[in-house]
């Protein structure tokens, strides 16, 4: 009724109620069209399909994201700190101060290399003491009390065997004993050094492998050597810049383990020095 009079089904103020809306409040129904059957929506099935679709997208996105991260940030291998590694001589016995001083000296021409702290980081072991046991002099080349040296006269040192220029490894970079090349430094007082035959970089083994000639501008990293009460020699760290080719000297390969054995190699000799 509107304004005091009856309003029939054709009343312009009341819209007829469609029969399709005659179902209980809260029930979901589908309105059929064309030849589709009228019927209830299977709400459980709808939800399962929705969840399956969302899950597939999450899995796909997660897989792609993980793959992208894998290539953007490749896994890093290495160590978290410098280990204490015992050095082993070429004969398989423990390397000691006594064995080094009796077997190696400033005139030793072969290279004696050991890996530390990683398997792909070779290092030179050097004894800079003269072969005759006398103190070094201009006529008796050698070096006692070298920075970081150990042994009776602090003449045993170790340096990275990878050039700091473009990373040429030993034996291309090698220790040159006195008389190897006519080139000398400090007015002839330094006739022995580490020299790289790749591009001519040269390092002072008597002064923490500082640069004597370029093109390298960084010194070689120096291995920290220690001894125990029996004279056994251990590598316990690195001083100086990172080993060439490594963001830091602890990352880029697996550690060497608890021991590292010396390997003998013949050097590649090339007396080519930058002018």
C-alpha positions as CSV (number, residue, x, y, z in Angstrom):
1,X,0.0,0.0,0.0
2,X,1.3,3.4,-0.8
3,X,-0.4,6.8,0.1
4,X,-3.6,5.0,1.2
5,X,-4.4,3.0,-1.8
6,X,-3.7,-0.6,-2.9
7,X,-0.9,-1.2,-5.4
8,X,-1.2,-4.3,-7.5
9,X,1.4,-6.2,-9.4
10,X,1.6,-3.5,-12.0
11,X,2.2,-0.8,-9.5
12,X,5.0,1.5,-10.9
13,X,6.5,1.8,-7.4
14,X,7.2,-1.9,-6.7
15,X,9.4,-4.1,-8.9
16,X,8.3,-7.6,-9.3
17,X,10.6,-10.1,-7.4
18,X,12.4,-12.5,-9.8
19,X,11.7,-16.1,-9.0
20,X,15.5,-16.8,-9.2
21,X,16.0,-14.8,-6.1
22,X,13.6,-17.0,-4.1
23,X,16.2,-18.9,-2.1
24,X,17.4,-18.7,1.5
25,X,19.7,-15.9,2.5
26,X,23.3,-17.0,2.5
27,X,22.9,-19.8,-0.1
28,X,25.1,-19.4,-3.2
29,X,23.3,-20.2,-6.5
30,X,24.1,-20.0,-10.1
31,X,21.7,-18.6,-12.6
32,X,21.5,-20.9,-15.6
33,X,21.7,-19.4,-19.1
34,X,21.1,-21.0,-22.5
35,X,21.2,-24.8,-22.2
36,X,23.2,-24.8,-18.9
37,X,21.6,-26.7,-16.1
38,X,20.4,-24.7,-13.1
39,X,22.0,-25.9,-10.0
40,X,24.1,-25.1,-6.9
41,X,27.8,-24.2,-7.1
42,X,30.0,-26.8,-5.4
43,X,31.7,-24.3,-3.1
44,X,34.2,-26.9,-1.8
45,X,35.4,-27.6,-5.3
46,X,35.6,-23.9,-6.1
47,X,37.8,-23.3,-3.0
48,X,40.1,-26.3,-3.8
49,X,40.6,-25.0,-7.3
50,X,41.4,-21.6,-6.0
51,X,43.9,-22.9,-3.5
52,X,45.5,-25.1,-6.1
53,X,45.9,-22.2,-8.5
54,X,47.5,-20.0,-5.8
55,X,49.8,-22.8,-4.7
56,X,51.0,-23.3,-8.2
57,X,51.8,-19.7,-8.6
58,X,53.6,-19.6,-5.3
59,X,55.7,-22.7,-6.2
60,X,56.5,-21.4,-9.6
61,X,57.4,-18.0,-8.3
62,X,59.5,-19.5,-5.5
63,X,61.3,-21.8,-7.8
64,X,62.1,-19.0,-10.2
65,X,63.2,-16.8,-7.4
66,X,65.5,-19.4,-5.9
67,X,67.0,-20.1,-9.3
68,X,67.6,-16.4,-9.8
69,X,69.2,-16.1,-6.4
70,X,71.4,-19.1,-7.2
71,X,72.9,-17.3,-10.2
72,X,72.9,-13.9,-8.7
73,X,74.7,-15.1,-5.5
74,X,76.6,-18.3,-6.2
75,X,77.5,-20.3,-3.1
76,X,80.7,-19.3,-1.5
77,X,83.2,-21.9,-0.3
78,X,86.1,-21.3,2.0
79,X,87.0,-20.8,5.7
80,X,85.8,-18.4,8.4
81,X,89.2,-18.1,10.0
82,X,92.9,-19.0,9.5
83,X,93.6,-22.5,10.6
84,X,96.8,-23.8,12.3
85,X,98.3,-26.1,9.7
86,X,101.4,-28.2,10.2
87,X,103.9,-28.2,7.3
88,X,105.2,-31.5,6.0
89,X,108.5,-31.9,4.2
90,X,108.8,-33.4,0.7
91,X,109.8,-36.7,2.3
92,X,106.6,-36.9,4.3
93,X,108.2,-36.1,7.6
94,X,107.3,-33.2,9.8
95,X,109.0,-30.0,8.6
96,X,111.1,-28.6,11.4
97,X,113.5,-25.6,11.8
98,X,116.4,-28.1,11.9
99,X,115.4,-29.8,8.6
100,X,114.8,-26.5,6.8
101,X,118.2,-25.0,7.9
102,X,120.0,-28.2,6.9
103,X,118.2,-28.7,3.5
104,X,117.4,-25.2,2.2
105,X,119.3,-21.9,2.0
106,X,119.4,-18.7,0.0
107,X,121.1,-20.5,-2.9
108,X,118.4,-23.2,-3.3
109,X,117.3,-23.1,-6.9
110,X,114.3,-25.4,-6.8
111,X,110.9,-24.2,-5.6
112,X,109.4,-25.6,-2.4
113,X,105.7,-24.9,-2.4
114,X,102.9,-25.6,0.0
115,X,99.2,-24.7,-0.1
116,X,97.7,-22.5,2.6
117,X,95.0,-21.7,3.8
118,X,93.1,-22.9,0.7
119,X,93.9,-25.7,-1.7
120,X,94.4,-23.3,-4.6
121,X,96.7,-20.9,-2.8
122,X,100.4,-22.0,-3.2
123,X,103.2,-20.4,-1.2
124,X,107.0,-20.3,-1.3
125,X,109.0,-21.6,1.6
126,X,112.4,-19.9,1.7
127,X,115.4,-20.0,4.0
128,X,117.4,-16.8,3.3
129,X,120.4,-17.8,5.3
130,X,123.7,-18.3,3.5
131,X,124.6,-21.9,2.8
132,X,127.9,-21.8,4.7
133,X,126.2,-20.8,8.0
134,X,128.2,-17.5,8.2
135,X,126.4,-14.2,8.6
136,X,125.2,-12.5,5.5
137,X,127.5,-9.9,3.9
138,X,128.0,-8.2,0.5
139,X,130.3,-11.1,-0.5
140,X,128.1,-13.7,1.2
141,X,124.5,-12.9,0.2
142,X,121.6,-13.8,2.5
143,X,119.3,-12.3,5.1
144,X,118.9,-12.8,8.8
145,X,116.2,-11.2,10.9
146,X,113.8,-10.9,8.0
147,X,110.4,-9.5,8.9
148,X,108.2,-12.4,10.0
149,X,111.1,-14.8,9.9
150,X,111.5,-17.8,12.1
151,X,114.4,-20.2,12.9
152,X,117.8,-19.8,14.5
153,X,118.4,-16.5,12.7
154,X,114.9,-15.6,11.7
155,X,115.7,-16.4,8.1
156,X,112.8,-18.8,7.3
157,X,109.9,-17.0,5.5
158,X,107.0,-17.9,3.3
159,X,105.2,-15.8,0.6
160,X,102.3,-16.3,-1.7
161,X,103.2,-18.1,-5.0
162,X,100.6,-16.1,-7.0
163,X,101.7,-12.9,-8.7
164,X,99.8,-9.8,-7.5
165,X,99.6,-8.4,-11.1
166,X,97.5,-10.8,-13.1
167,X,97.7,-13.9,-10.9
168,X,100.4,-15.9,-12.7
169,X,101.1,-18.8,-10.3
170,X,104.4,-20.6,-9.6
171,X,106.5,-21.8,-11.3
172,X,105.9,-18.8,-13.7
173,X,106.5,-16.7,-10.6
174,X,109.6,-18.0,-8.9
175,X,112.3,-17.4,-6.4
176,X,115.6,-16.3,-8.1
177,X,118.7,-17.2,-6.0
178,X,121.9,-15.0,-6.2
179,X,123.4,-15.2,-9.7
180,X,120.2,-16.3,-11.5
181,X,120.0,-13.0,-13.5
182,X,122.5,-10.1,-13.9
183,X,119.8,-7.8,-12.4
184,X,120.4,-6.7,-8.8
185,X,118.8,-4.2,-6.5
186,X,120.0,-1.8,-3.7
187,X,123.2,-1.2,-5.6
188,X,124.0,-4.8,-6.0
189,X,123.4,-5.8,-2.3
190,X,120.2,-7.7,-3.2
191,X,120.9,-10.2,-6.0
192,X,118.0,-12.6,-4.9
193,X,114.3,-12.0,-5.1
194,X,111.0,-13.3,-6.3
195,X,110.4,-12.5,-10.0
196,X,107.4,-13.2,-12.3
197,X,108.3,-14.2,-15.9
198,X,104.8,-13.3,-17.1
199,X,105.1,-9.5,-17.0
200,X,108.2,-8.7,-15.0
201,X,107.0,-8.0,-11.4
202,X,109.7,-8.4,-8.8
203,X,109.4,-8.7,-5.0
204,X,111.9,-8.2,-2.1
205,X,112.0,-11.4,-0.1
206,X,114.0,-9.7,2.6
207,X,111.3,-7.1,3.3
208,X,107.8,-8.7,3.4
209,X,107.8,-9.2,-0.4
210,X,107.5,-5.5,-1.1
211,X,107.5,-4.4,-4.7
212,X,110.9,-3.9,-6.5
213,X,109.5,-3.6,-10.0
214,X,106.0,-3.4,-11.5
215,X,103.6,-3.8,-13.0
216,X,102.4,-5.3,-9.7
217,X,101.7,-2.5,-7.1
218,X,100.8,-4.8,-4.2
219,X,103.3,-6.9,-2.2
220,X,102.8,-10.7,-2.0
221,X,100.9,-11.9,1.0
222,X,103.2,-13.3,3.7
223,X,102.4,-16.5,5.5
224,X,102.6,-16.3,9.3
225,X,104.9,-19.1,10.5
226,X,105.1,-20.5,14.0
227,X,107.0,-23.3,15.8
228,X,106.3,-25.5,18.7
229,X,108.7,-26.7,21.4
230,X,110.0,-29.5,19.1
231,X,110.7,-27.1,16.2
232,X,107.8,-28.2,14.1
233,X,106.7,-25.5,11.7
234,X,103.1,-24.4,11.3
235,X,101.3,-21.9,9.1
236,X,98.8,-19.9,11.1
237,X,97.7,-16.9,9.0
238,X,98.4,-14.4,6.2
239,X,99.6,-10.8,6.4
240,X,99.2,-8.2,3.7
241,X,96.7,-7.9,0.9
242,X,94.5,-10.7,-0.3
243,X,95.9,-13.4,-2.5
244,X,95.4,-12.4,-6.1
245,X,92.1,-13.6,-7.6
246,X,90.4,-13.9,-4.1
247,X,88.1,-11.3,-2.5
248,X,89.8,-12.4,0.6
249,X,92.4,-15.1,1.2
250,X,89.9,-17.3,3.1
251,X,87.3,-17.7,0.3
252,X,87.6,-19.3,-3.1
253,X,88.3,-23.0,-2.4
254,X,88.3,-25.6,0.3
255,X,90.8,-25.5,3.2
256,X,93.9,-27.6,3.0
257,X,93.1,-29.5,6.2
258,X,95.3,-30.0,9.2
259,X,98.6,-30.5,7.3
260,X,100.1,-29.3,4.0
261,X,103.1,-31.0,2.3
262,X,105.9,-29.3,0.4
263,X,106.1,-30.0,-3.3
264,X,109.3,-29.5,-5.3
265,X,109.0,-27.7,-8.6
266,X,111.5,-26.3,-11.2
267,X,111.2,-22.6,-11.7
268,X,110.5,-20.9,-15.1
269,X,113.4,-18.5,-15.4
270,X,113.2,-15.4,-17.6
271,X,115.4,-12.4,-16.8
272,X,113.0,-9.8,-18.1
273,X,112.6,-6.7,-16.0
274,X,110.6,-3.6,-16.8
275,X,112.9,-0.7,-17.9
